[in-house]
Structures are given as C-alpha cells and as structure tokens.
Amino acid sequence: MTIPGDVPFNMLLLWLANNVGDGFARLAVDADLDTALPHHSGGWNTAALTRDDSLAHLLTRTLSANGSGPRLSEFGIHAYGPHAEALTDAMADVVTAWDLDARNSSPRLQVHPAESPTQELPHGHTLDKPHSRLVFTWSSRTR
C-alpha cells in the first residue's frame, strides 16, 4: 500500500496497538548492533505482531519516480516463522482498515480510575495501567 508523502501516519502505530489484538509489540534494534539485514529505512523502531513462534513487523520506505514527481510512502510487512503468512494477513488487514477508516483521524482518549468496571466504560479499546484505565475511541473522518 502507498500513501502520498505529505500524509502523516504517526497515528498508525497507535491504531495497530488498538486493533491487532493480543501480540502487539514495538520492535527496536540497537543501532550499534544493527547488521543492516534486512534493509530498513527510517530506523528500526516499528510495530510488530507476535503469535506463538512467529513474528511480523511493519516496514516503510519513501518512493519517488526517478527522483521527480510526488513522494510516496510505501508500507510492507516482513514476517518470519511457521505462521508468517497468517500474521502478515492479520497485520495487512489492520493497516488497510486504518487507511480506509482512520488515517485522517486521531483517537479520543479518556482516562478512568483503575477500579472502574468494564461495563461502565465507553466503547473502545481499553488499556489497563496500574492506576488507571485508558479508553481509546476512533472516529472516521472523510479524506
């Protein structure tokens, strides 16, 4: 998938964290230990999805037509392990949903006390912290 280079995708990682389900992680590689395999652009700090003995991670790169024309950002997914194809499909589905439904939006964040019962929280993705419950709610906006 490609998007115009002037379209921000800083909320994509939060969207992925809210929508891929169990197994979301951030993948970071120490620059001093990076072997440069596989190729990556923009550094190693990206969204990852782990399940059982498999891992998938999101990659981005900047494209341009022979150095001219509009700049594009392209997303790709590298996956490893016996369930690589299923993880790739799961992550690609969530990235596509972000592109269609949420790439021009930001979530609404509500903070509730840690003891708040689930049935009293608003609909959305809930992240439990030691002293609070965070609820992220996304709304689609027209491109």
Phi and psi in radians as a Rosetta constraint file:
Dihedral C 1 N 2 CA 2 C 2 CIRCULARHARMONIC -2.135 0.35
Dihedral N 2 CA 2 C 2 N 3 CIRCULARHARMONIC 2.645 0.35
Dihedral C 2 N 3 CA 3 C 3 CIRCULARHARMONIC -2.345 0.35
Dihedral N 3 CA 3 C 3 N 4 CIRCULARHARMONIC 2.692 0.35
Dihedral C 3 N 4 CA 4 C 4 CIRCULARHARMONIC -0.996 0.35
Dihedral N 4 CA 4 C 4 N 5 CIRCULARHARMONIC 2.523 0.35
Dihedral C 4 N 5 CA 5 C 5 CIRCULARHARMONIC -1.100 0.35
Dihedral N 5 CA 5 C 5 N 6 CIRCULARHARMONIC -0.337 0.35
Dihedral C 5 N 6 CA 6 C 6 CIRCULARHARMONIC -1.612 0.35
Dihedral N 6 CA 6 C 6 N 7 CIRCULARHARMONIC 0.060 0.35
Dihedral C 6 N 7 CA 7 C 7 CIRCULARHARMONIC -1.592 0.35
Dihedral N 7 CA 7 C 7 N 8 CIRCULARHARMONIC 2.085 0.35
Dihedral C 7 N 8 CA 8 C 8 CIRCULARHARMONIC -1.254 0.35
Dihedral N 8 CA 8 C 8 N 9 CIRCULARHARMONIC 2.524 0.35
Dihedral C 8 N 9 CA 9 C 9 CIRCULARHARMONIC -2.253 0.35
Dihedral N 9 CA 9 C 9 N 10 CIRCULARHARMONIC 0.556 0.35
Dihedral C 9 N 10 CA 10 C 10 CIRCULARHARMONIC -1.189 0.35
Dihedral N 10 CA 10 C 10 N 11 CIRCULARHARMONIC -0.362 0.35
Dihedral C 10 N 11 CA 11 C 11 CIRCULARHARMONIC -1.553 0.35
Dihedral N 11 CA 11 C 11 N 12 CIRCULARHARMONIC -0.100 0.35
Dihedral C 11 N 12 CA 12 C 12 CIRCULARHARMONIC -1.050 0.35
Dihedral N 12 CA 12 C 12 N 13 CIRCULARHARMONIC -0.748 0.35
Dihedral C 12 N 13 CA 13 C 13 CIRCULARHARMONIC -1.113 0.35
Dihedral N 13 CA 13 C 13 N 14 CIRCULARHARMONIC -0.691 0.35
Dihedral C 13 N 14 CA 14 C 14 CIRCULARHARMONIC -1.162 0.35
Dihedral N 14 CA 14 C 14 N 15 CIRCULARHARMONIC -0.694 0.35
Dihedral C 14 N 15 CA 15 C 15 CIRCULARHARMONIC -1.033 0.35
Dihedral N 15 CA 15 C 15 N 16 CIRCULARHARMONIC -0.809 0.35
Dihedral C 15 N 16 CA 16 C 16 CIRCULARHARMONIC -1.058 0.35
Dihedral N 16 CA 16 C 16 N 17 CIRCULARHARMONIC -0.794 0.35
Dihedral C 16 N 17 CA 17 C 17 CIRCULARHARMONIC -1.037 0.35
Dihedral N 17 CA 17 C 17 N 18 CIRCULARHARMONIC -0.595 0.35
Dihedral C 17 N 18 CA 18 C 18 CIRCULARHARMONIC -1.420 0.35
Dihedral N 18 CA 18 C 18 N 19 CIRCULARHARMONIC -0.316 0.35
Dihedral C 18 N 19 CA 19 C 19 CIRCULARHARMONIC -2.207 0.35
Dihedral N 19 CA 19 C 19 N 20 CIRCULARHARMONIC -0.179 0.35
Dihedral C 19 N 20 CA 20 C 20 CIRCULARHARMONIC -1.485 0.35
Dihedral N 20 CA 20 C 20 N 21 CIRCULARHARMONIC -0.205 0.35
Dihedral C 20 N 21 CA 21 C 21 CIRCULARHARMONIC 1.493 0.35
Dihedral N 21 CA 21 C 21 N 22 CIRCULARHARMONIC -2.800 0.35
Dihedral C 21 N 22 CA 22 C 22 CIRCULARHARMONIC -1.087 0.35
Dihedral N 22 CA 22 C 22 N 23 CIRCULARHARMONIC 2.513 0.35
Dihedral C 22 N 23 CA 23 C 23 CIRCULARHARMONIC 1.819 0.35
Dihedral N 23 CA 23 C 23 N 24 CIRCULARHARMONIC -0.001 0.35
Dihedral C 23 N 24 CA 24 C 24 CIRCULARHARMONIC -1.206 0.35
Dihedral N 24 CA 24 C 24 N 25 CIRCULARHARMONIC 2.448 0.35
Dihedral C 24 N 25 CA 25 C 25 CIRCULARHARMONIC -2.644 0.35
Dihedral N 25 CA 25 C 25 N 26 CIRCULARHARMONIC 2.900 0.35
Dihedral C 25 N 26 CA 26 C 26 CIRCULARHARMONIC -1.856 0.35
Dihedral N 26 CA 26 C 26 N 27 CIRCULARHARMONIC 2.334 0.35
Dihedral C 26 N 27 CA 27 C 27 CIRCULARHARMONIC -1.864 0.35
Dihedral N 27 CA 27 C 27 N 28 CIRCULARHARMONIC 2.142 0.35
Dihedral C 27 N 28 CA 28 C 28 CIRCULARHARMONIC -2.315 0.35
Dihedral N 28 CA 28 C 28 N 29 CIRCULARHARMONIC 2.438 0.35
Dihedral C 28 N 29 CA 29 C 29 CIRCULARHARMONIC -2.086 0.35
Dihedral N 29 CA 29 C 29 N 30 CIRCULARHARMONIC 2.313 0.35
Dihedral C 29 N 30 CA 30 C 30 CIRCULARHARMONIC -1.113 0.35
Dihedral N 30 CA 30 C 30 N 31 CIRCULARHARMONIC 2.162 0.35
Dihedral C 30 N 31 CA 31 C 31 CIRCULARHARMONIC -0.989 0.35
Dihedral N 31 CA 31 C 31 N 32 CIRCULARHARMONIC -0.556 0.35
Dihedral C 31 N 32 CA 32 C 32 CIRCULARHARMONIC -1.262 0.35
Dihedral N 32 CA 32 C 32 N 33 CIRCULARHARMONIC -0.336 0.35
Dihedral C 32 N 33 CA 33 C 33 CIRCULARHARMONIC -1.871 0.35
Dihedral N 33 CA 33 C 33 N 34 CIRCULARHARMONIC 0.001 0.35
Dihedral C 33 N 34 CA 34 C 34 CIRCULARHARMONIC -1.221 0.35
Dihedral N 34 CA 34 C 34 N 35 CIRCULARHARMONIC 2.192 0.35
Dihedral C 34 N 35 CA 35 C 35 CIRCULARHARMONIC -1.566 0.35
Dihedral N 35 CA 35 C 35 N 36 CIRCULARHARMONIC -0.100 0.35
Dihedral C 35 N 36 CA 36 C 36 CIRCULARHARMONIC 1.230 0.35
Dihedral N 36 CA 36 C 36 N 37 CIRCULARHARMONIC 0.256 0.35
Dihedral C 36 N 37 CA 37 C 37 CIRCULARHARMONIC -2.095 0.35
Dihedral N 37 CA 37 C 37 N 38 CIRCULARHARMONIC 2.153 0.35
Dihedral C 37 N 38 CA 38 C 38 CIRCULARHARMONIC -1.333 0.35
Dihedral N 38 CA 38 C 38 N 39 CIRCULARHARMONIC 2.986 0.35
Dihedral C 38 N 39 CA 39 C 39 CIRCULARHARMONIC -1.111 0.35
Dihedral N 39 CA 39 C 39 N 40 CIRCULARHARMONIC 2.462 0.35
Dihedral C 39 N 40 CA 40 C 40 CIRCULARHARMONIC -2.514 0.35
Dihedral N 40 CA 40 C 40 N 41 CIRCULARHARMONIC 2.624 0.35
Dihedral C 40 N 41 CA 41 C 41 CIRCULARHARMONIC -2.110 0.35
Dihedral N 41 CA 41 C 41 N 42 CIRCULARHARMONIC 2.571 0.35
Dihedral C 41 N 42 CA 42 C 42 CIRCULARHARMONIC 1.386 0.35
Dihedral N 42 CA 42 C 42 N 43 CIRCULARHARMONIC 0.193 0.35
Dihedral C 42 N 43 CA 43 C 43 CIRCULARHARMONIC 1.622 0.35
Dihedral N 43 CA 43 C 43 N 44 CIRCULARHARMONIC 2.941 0.35
Dihedral C 43 N 44 CA 44 C 44 CIRCULARHARMONIC -1.826 0.35
Dihedral N 44 CA 44 C 44 N 45 CIRCULARHARMONIC 1.576 0.35
Dihedral C 44 N 45 CA 45 C 45 CIRCULARHARMONIC -2.791 0.35
Dihedral N 45 CA 45 C 45 N 46 CIRCULARHARMONIC 1.646 0.35
Dihedral C 45 N 46 CA 46 C 46 CIRCULARHARMONIC -2.489 0.35
Dihedral N 46 CA 46 C 46 N 47 CIRCULARHARMONIC 2.997 0.35
Dihedral C 46 N 47 CA 47 C 47 CIRCULARHARMONIC -1.325 0.35
Dihedral N 47 CA 47 C 47 N 48 CIRCULARHARMONIC 2.498 0.35
Dihedral C 47 N 48 CA 48 C 48 CIRCULARHARMONIC -2.415 0.35
Dihedral N 48 CA 48 C 48 N 49 CIRCULARHARMONIC 2.739 0.35
Dihedral C 48 N 49 CA 49 C 49 CIRCULARHARMONIC -2.280 0.35
Dihedral N 49 CA 49 C 49 N 50 CIRCULARHARMONIC 2.178 0.35
Dihedral C 49 N 50 CA 50 C 50 CIRCULARHARMONIC -2.087 0.35
Dihedral N 50 CA 50 C 50 N 51 CIRCULARHARMONIC 2.437 0.35
Dihedral C 50 N 51 CA 51 C 51 CIRCULARHARMONIC -2.594 0.35
Dihedral N 51 CA 51 C 51 N 52 CIRCULARHARMONIC 2.217 0.35
Dihedral C 51 N 52 CA 52 C 52 CIRCULARHARMONIC 0.895 0.35
Dihedral N 52 CA 52 C 52 N 53 CIRCULARHARMONIC -2.029 0.35
Dihedral C 52 N 53 CA 53 C 53 CIRCULARHARMONIC -1.904 0.35
Dihedral N 53 CA 53 C 53 N 54 CIRCULARHARMONIC 0.546 0.35
Dihedral C 53 N 54 CA 54 C 54 CIRCULARHARMONIC -2.338 0.35
Dihedral N 54 CA 54 C 54 N 55 CIRCULARHARMONIC 2.755 0.35
Dihedral C 54 N 55 CA 55 C 55 CIRCULARHARMONIC -2.494 0.35
Dihedral N 55 CA 55 C 55 N 56 CIRCULARHARMONIC 2.405 0.35
Dihedral C 55 N 56 CA 56 C 56 CIRCULARHARMONIC -2.245 0.35
Dihedral N 56 CA 56 C 56 N 57 CIRCULARHARMONIC 2.508 0.35
Dihedral C 56 N 57 CA 57 C 57 CIRCULARHARMONIC -2.441 0.35
Dihedral N 57 CA 57 C 57 N 58 CIRCULARHARMONIC 2.626 0.35
Dihedral C 57 N 58 CA 58 C 58 CIRCULARHARMONIC -1.502 0.35
Dihedral N 58 CA 58 C 58 N 59 CIRCULARHARMONIC 2.394 0.35
Dihedral C 58 N 59 CA 59 C 59 CIRCULARHARMONIC -2.149 0.35
Dihedral N 59 CA 59 C 59 N 60 CIRCULARHARMONIC 2.622 0.35
Dihedral C 59 N 60 CA 60 C 60 CIRCULARHARMONIC -2.307 0.35
Dihedral N 60 CA 60 C 60 N 61 CIRCULARHARMONIC 2.633 0.35
Dihedral C 60 N 61 CA 61 C 61 CIRCULARHARMONIC -2.591 0.35
Dihedral N 61 CA 61 C 61 N 62 CIRCULARHARMONIC 2.719 0.35
Dihedral C 61 N 62 CA 62 C 62 CIRCULARHARMONIC -1.672 0.35
Dihedral N 62 CA 62 C 62 N 63 CIRCULARHARMONIC 2.304 0.35
Dihedral C 62 N 63 CA 63 C 63 CIRCULARHARMONIC -2.022 0.35
Dihedral N 63 CA 63 C 63 N 64 CIRCULARHARMONIC 2.623 0.35
Dihedral C 63 N 64 CA 64 C 64 CIRCULARHARMONIC -2.631 0.35
Dihedral N 64 CA 64 C 64 N 65 CIRCULARHARMONIC 2.669 0.35
Dihedral C 64 N 65 CA 65 C 65 CIRCULARHARMONIC -1.447 0.35
Dihedral N 65 CA 65 C 65 N 66 CIRCULARHARMONIC 1.766 0.35
Dihedral C 65 N 66 CA 66 C 66 CIRCULARHARMONIC 0.898 0.35
Dihedral N 66 CA 66 C 66 N 67 CIRCULARHARMONIC 0.632 0.35
Dihedral C 66 N 67 CA 67 C 67 CIRCULARHARMONIC 1.355 0.35
Dihedral N 67 CA 67 C 67 N 68 CIRCULARHARMONIC -0.003 0.35
Dihedral C 67 N 68 CA 68 C 68 CIRCULARHARMONIC -2.240 0.35
Dihedral N 68 CA 68 C 68 N 69 CIRCULARHARMONIC 3.021 0.35
Dihedral C 68 N 69 CA 69 C 69 CIRCULARHARMONIC 1.457 0.35
Dihedral N 69 CA 69 C 69 N 70 CIRCULARHARMONIC -3.124 0.35
Dihedral C 69 N 70 CA 70 C 70 CIRCULARHARMONIC -1.219 0.35
Dihedral N 70 CA 70 C 70 N 71 CIRCULARHARMONIC 2.500 0.35
Dihedral C 70 N 71 CA 71 C 71 CIRCULARHARMONIC -1.383 0.35
Dihedral N 71 CA 71 C 71 N 72 CIRCULARHARMONIC 2.450 0.35
Dihedral C 71 N 72 CA 72 C 72 CIRCULARHARMONIC -2.208 0.35
Dihedral N 72 CA 72 C 72 N 73 CIRCULARHARMONIC 2.594 0.35
Dihedral C 72 N 73 CA 73 C 73 CIRCULARHARMONIC -1.858 0.35
Dihedral N 73 CA 73 C 73 N 74 CIRCULARHARMONIC 2.296 0.35
Dihedral C 73 N 74 CA 74 C 74 CIRCULARHARMONIC -2.001 0.35
Dihedral N 74 CA 74 C 74 N 75 CIRCULARHARMONIC 2.370 0.35
Dihedral C 74 N 75 CA 75 C 75 CIRCULARHARMONIC -1.786 0.35
Dihedral N 75 CA 75 C 75 N 76 CIRCULARHARMONIC 2.514 0.35
Dihedral C 75 N 76 CA 76 C 76 CIRCULARHARMONIC -2.490 0.35
Dihedral N 76 CA 76 C 76 N 77 CIRCULARHARMONIC 2.894 0.35
Dihedral C 76 N 77 CA 77 C 77 CIRCULARHARMONIC -2.315 0.35
Dihedral N 77 CA 77 C 77 N 78 CIRCULARHARMONIC 2.217 0.35
Dihedral C 77 N 78 CA 78 C 78 CIRCULARHARMONIC -1.843 0.35
Dihedral N 78 CA 78 C 78 N 79 CIRCULARHARMONIC 2.375 0.35
Dihedral C 78 N 79 CA 79 C 79 CIRCULARHARMONIC -2.375 0.35
Dihedral N 79 CA 79 C 79 N 80 CIRCULARHARMONIC 2.653 0.35
Dihedral C 79 N 80 CA 80 C 80 CIRCULARHARMONIC -2.418 0.35
Dihedral N 80 CA 80 C 80 N 81 CIRCULARHARMONIC 2.588 0.35
Dihedral C 80 N 81 CA 81 C 81 CIRCULARHARMONIC 1.824 0.35
Dihedral N 81 CA 81 C 81 N 82 CIRCULARHARMONIC 3.047 0.35
Dihedral C 81 N 82 CA 82 C 82 CIRCULARHARMONIC -1.121 0.35
Dihedral N 82 CA 82 C 82 N 83 CIRCULARHARMONIC -0.409 0.35
Dihedral C 82 N 83 CA 83 C 83 CIRCULARHARMONIC -1.887 0.35
Dihedral N 83 CA 83 C 83 N 84 CIRCULARHARMONIC 0.430 0.35
Dihedral C 83 N 84 CA 84 C 84 CIRCULARHARMONIC -1.012 0.35
Dihedral N 84 CA 84 C 84 N 85 CIRCULARHARMONIC -0.766 0.35
Dihedral C 84 N 85 CA 85 C 85 CIRCULARHARMONIC -1.123 0.35
Dihedral N 85 CA 85 C 85 N 86 CIRCULARHARMONIC -0.749 0.35
Dihedral C 85 N 86 CA 86 C 86 CIRCULARHARMONIC -1.132 0.35
Dihedral N 86 CA 86 C 86 N 87 CIRCULARHARMONIC -0.704 0.35
Dihedral C 86 N 87 CA 87 C 87 CIRCULARHARMONIC -1.159 0.35
Dihedral N 87 CA 87 C 87 N 88 CIRCULARHARMONIC -0.714 0.35
Dihedral C 87 N 88 CA 88 C 88 CIRCULARHARMONIC -1.037 0.35
Dihedral N 88 CA 88 C 88 N 89 CIRCULARHARMONIC -0.825 0.35
Dihedral C 88 N 89 CA 89 C 89 CIRCULARHARMONIC -1.066 0.35
Dihedral N 89 CA 89 C 89 N 90 CIRCULARHARMONIC -0.759 0.35
Dihedral C 89 N 90 CA 90 C 90 CIRCULARHARMONIC -1.100 0.35
Dihedral N 90 CA 90 C 90 N 91 CIRCULARHARMONIC -0.798 0.35
Dihedral C 90 N 91 CA 91 C 91 CIRCULARHARMONIC -1.199 0.35
Dihedral N 91 CA 91 C 91 N 92 CIRCULARHARMONIC -0.713 0.35
Dihedral C 91 N 92 CA 92 C 92 CIRCULARHARMONIC -1.084 0.35
Dihedral N 92 CA 92 C 92 N 93 CIRCULARHARMONIC -0.682 0.35
Dihedral C 92 N 93 CA 93 C 93 CIRCULARHARMONIC -1.070 0.35
Dihedral N 93 CA 93 C 93 N 94 CIRCULARHARMONIC -0.705 0.35
Dihedral C 93 N 94 CA 94 C 94 CIRCULARHARMONIC -1.274 0.35
Dihedral N 94 CA 94 C 94 N 95 CIRCULARHARMONIC -0.673 0.35
Dihedral C 94 N 95 CA 95 C 95 CIRCULARHARMONIC -1.121 0.35
Dihedral N 95 CA 95 C 95 N 96 CIRCULARHARMONIC -0.728 0.35
Dihedral C 95 N 96 CA 96 C 96 CIRCULARHARMONIC -1.110 0.35
Dihedral N 96 CA 96 C 96 N 97 CIRCULARHARMONIC -0.726 0.35
Dihedral C 96 N 97 CA 97 C 97 CIRCULARHARMONIC -1.086 0.35
Dihedral N 97 CA 97 C 97 N 98 CIRCULARHARMONIC -0.698 0.35
Dihedral C 97 N 98 CA 98 C 98 CIRCULARHARMONIC -1.052 0.35
Dihedral N 98 CA 98 C 98 N 99 CIRCULARHARMONIC -0.793 0.35
Dihedral C 98 N 99 CA 99 C 99 CIRCULARHARMONIC -1.062 0.35
Dihedral N 99 CA 99 C 99 N 100 CIRCULARHARMONIC -0.722 0.35
Dihedral C 99 N 100 CA 100 C 100 CIRCULARHARMONIC -1.387 0.35
Dihedral N 100 CA 100 C 100 N 101 CIRCULARHARMONIC -0.619 0.35
Dihedral C 100 N 101 CA 101 C 101 CIRCULARHARMONIC -1.977 0.35
Dihedral N 101 CA 101 C 101 N 102 CIRCULARHARMONIC -0.401 0.35
Dihedral C 101 N 102 CA 102 C 102 CIRCULARHARMONIC -2.454 0.35
Dihedral N 102 CA 102 C 102 N 103 CIRCULARHARMONIC 0.041 0.35
Dihedral C 102 N 103 CA 103 C 103 CIRCULARHARMONIC -1.177 0.35
Dihedral N 103 CA 103 C 103 N 104 CIRCULARHARMONIC -0.318 0.35
Dihedral C 103 N 104 CA 104 C 104 CIRCULARHARMONIC -1.858 0.35
Dihedral N 104 CA 104 C 104 N 105 CIRCULARHARMONIC 0.461 0.35
Dihedral C 104 N 105 CA 105 C 105 CIRCULARHARMONIC -2.341 0.35
Dihedral N 105 CA 105 C 105 N 106 CIRCULARHARMONIC 2.891 0.35
Dihedral C 105 N 106 CA 106 C 106 CIRCULARHARMONIC -2.190 0.35
Dihedral N 106 CA 106 C 106 N 107 CIRCULARHARMONIC 2.664 0.35
Dihedral C 106 N 107 CA 107 C 107 CIRCULARHARMONIC -1.359 0.35
Dihedral N 107 CA 107 C 107 N 108 CIRCULARHARMONIC 2.728 0.35
Dihedral C 107 N 108 CA 108 C 108 CIRCULARHARMONIC -1.597 0.35
Dihedral N 108 CA 108 C 108 N 109 CIRCULARHARMONIC 2.296 0.35
Dihedral C 108 N 109 CA 109 C 109 CIRCULARHARMONIC -1.969 0.35
Dihedral N 109 CA 109 C 109 N 110 CIRCULARHARMONIC 2.188 0.35
Dihedral C 109 N 110 CA 110 C 110 CIRCULARHARMONIC -2.065 0.35
Dihedral N 110 CA 110 C 110 N 111 CIRCULARHARMONIC 2.397 0.35
Dihedral C 110 N 111 CA 111 C 111 CIRCULARHARMONIC -1.951 0.35
Dihedral N 111 CA 111 C 111 N 112 CIRCULARHARMONIC 2.233 0.35
Dihedral C 111 N 112 CA 112 C 112 CIRCULARHARMONIC -2.167 0.35
Dihedral N 112 CA 112 C 112 N 113 CIRCULARHARMONIC 2.724 0.35
Dihedral C 112 N 113 CA 113 C 113 CIRCULARHARMONIC -1.030 0.35
Dihedral N 113 CA 113 C 113 N 114 CIRCULARHARMONIC 2.611 0.35
Dihedral C 113 N 114 CA 114 C 114 CIRCULARHARMONIC -1.005 0.35
Dihedral N 114 CA 114 C 114 N 115 CIRCULARHARMONIC -0.521 0.35
Dihedral C 114 N 115 CA 115 C 115 CIRCULARHARMONIC -1.509 0.35
Dihedral N 115 CA 115 C 115 N 116 CIRCULARHARMONIC 0.077 0.35
Dihedral C 115 N 116 CA 116 C 116 CIRCULARHARMONIC -1.096 0.35
Dihedral N 116 CA 116 C 116 N 117 CIRCULARHARMONIC 2.217 0.35
Dihedral C 116 N 117 CA 117 C 117 CIRCULARHARMONIC -1.165 0.35
Dihedral N 117 CA 117 C 117 N 118 CIRCULARHARMONIC 2.492 0.35
Dihedral C 117 N 118 CA 118 C 118 CIRCULARHARMONIC -0.963 0.35
Dihedral N 118 CA 118 C 118 N 119 CIRCULARHARMONIC -0.719 0.35
Dihedral C 118 N 119 CA 119 C 119 CIRCULARHARMONIC -1.161 0.35
Dihedral N 119 CA 119 C 119 N 120 CIRCULARHARMONIC -0.258 0.35
Dihedral C 119 N 120 CA 120 C 120 CIRCULARHARMONIC -1.685 0.35
Dihedral N 120 CA 120 C 120 N 121 CIRCULARHARMONIC -0.074 0.35
Dihedral C 120 N 121 CA 121 C 121 CIRCULARHARMONIC -1.464 0.35
Dihedral N 121 CA 121 C 121 N 122 CIRCULARHARMONIC 2.647 0.35
Dihedral C 121 N 122 CA 122 C 122 CIRCULARHARMONIC -1.182 0.35
Dihedral N 122 CA 122 C 122 N 123 CIRCULARHARMONIC 2.793 0.35
Dihedral C 122 N 123 CA 123 C 123 CIRCULARHARMONIC -1.142 0.35
Dihedral N 123 CA 123 C 123 N 124 CIRCULARHARMONIC 2.389 0.35
Dihedral C 123 N 124 CA 124 C 124 CIRCULARHARMONIC 2.733 0.35
Dihedral N 124 CA 124 C 124 N 125 CIRCULARHARMONIC -2.995 0.35
Dihedral C 124 N 125 CA 125 C 125 CIRCULARHARMONIC -1.558 0.35
Dihedral N 125 CA 125 C 125 N 126 CIRCULARHARMONIC 2.164 0.35
Dihedral C 125 N 126 CA 126 C 126 CIRCULARHARMONIC -1.807 0.35
Dihedral N 126 CA 126 C 126 N 127 CIRCULARHARMONIC 2.290 0.35
Dihedral C 126 N 127 CA 127 C 127 CIRCULARHARMONIC -2.064 0.35
Dihedral N 127 CA 127 C 127 N 128 CIRCULARHARMONIC 2.039 0.35
Dihedral C 127 N 128 CA 128 C 128 CIRCULARHARMONIC -1.538 0.35
Dihedral N 128 CA 128 C 128 N 129 CIRCULARHARMONIC 2.246 0.35
Dihedral C 128 N 129 CA 129 C 129 CIRCULARHARMONIC -2.031 0.35
Dihedral N 129 CA 129 C 129 N 130 CIRCULARHARMONIC 2.946 0.35
Dihedral C 129 N 130 CA 130 C 130 CIRCULARHARMONIC -1.016 0.35
Dihedral N 130 CA 130 C 130 N 131 CIRCULARHARMONIC -0.631 0.35
Dihedral C 130 N 131 CA 131 C 131 CIRCULARHARMONIC -2.045 0.35
Dihedral N 131 CA 131 C 131 N 132 CIRCULARHARMONIC 0.082 0.35
Dihedral C 131 N 132 CA 132 C 132 CIRCULARHARMONIC -2.786 0.35
Dihedral N 132 CA 132 C 132 N 133 CIRCULARHARMONIC 2.927 0.35
Dihedral C 132 N 133 CA 133 C 133 CIRCULARHARMONIC -2.150 0.35
Dihedral N 133 CA 133 C 133 N 134 CIRCULARHARMONIC 2.100 0.35
Dihedral C 133 N 134 CA 134 C 134 CIRCULARHARMONIC -1.681 0.35
Dihedral N 134 CA 134 C 134 N 135 CIRCULARHARMONIC 2.319 0.35
Dihedral C 134 N 135 CA 135 C 135 CIRCULARHARMONIC -2.112 0.35
Dihedral N 135 CA 135 C 135 N 136 CIRCULARHARMONIC 2.081 0.35
Dihedral C 135 N 136 CA 136 C 136 CIRCULARHARMONIC -1.766 0.35
Dihedral N 136 CA 136 C 136 N 137 CIRCULARHARMONIC 2.234 0.35
Dihedral C 136 N 137 CA 137 C 137 CIRCULARHARMONIC -2.187 0.35
Dihedral N 137 CA 137 C 137 N 138 CIRCULARHARMONIC 2.210 0.35
Dihedral C 137 N 138 CA 138 C 138 CIRCULARHARMONIC -1.835 0.35
Dihedral N 138 CA 138 C 138 N 139 CIRCULARHARMONIC 2.472 0.35
Dihedral C 138 N 139 CA 139 C 139 CIRCULARHARMONIC -2.204 0.35
Dihedral N 139 CA 139 C 139 N 140 CIRCULARHARMONIC 2.425 0.35
Dihedral C 139 N 140 CA 140 C 140 CIRCULARHARMONIC -1.291 0.35
Dihedral N 140 CA 140 C 140 N 141 CIRCULARHARMONIC 2.561 0.35
Dihedral C 140 N 141 CA 141 C 141 CIRCULARHARMONIC -2.210 0.35
Dihedral N 141 CA 141 C 141 N 142 CIRCULARHARMONIC 2.656 0.35
Dihedral C 141 N 142 CA 142 C 142 CIRCULARHARMONIC -1.221 0.35
Dihedral N 142 CA 142 C 142 N 143 CIRCULARHARMONIC 2.419 0.35
